[in-house]
């Protein structure tokens, strides 16, 4: 029997906010993600962002340690956030939780529903 080793965690979240402007401001989120990635000592390997006509955007940042994905719906006052960090050489669990919380705070959510998956 092969014993599975936990190598990271994924924090998945759904948020609601009254700050619909933050859900449209893709450039600010890009800048914030870049700053946070550097401040947490993570390594970006690629990005993709798409701004929808009329507002809202999707952004995905690929990291050596895994990924960050943000999807916004200003018309609903909502967004989803997915932060997954893994590493065989060190435990990034607390960094993943802290990173999720700092990104979420950028949207001043009135409601947060999140789930943590150990992988």
Helices and strands as residue ranges (DSSP letters): E 8-17, H 26-39, E 44-51, E 57-63, E 66-73, G 74-76, E 78-86, H 93-105, E 109-118
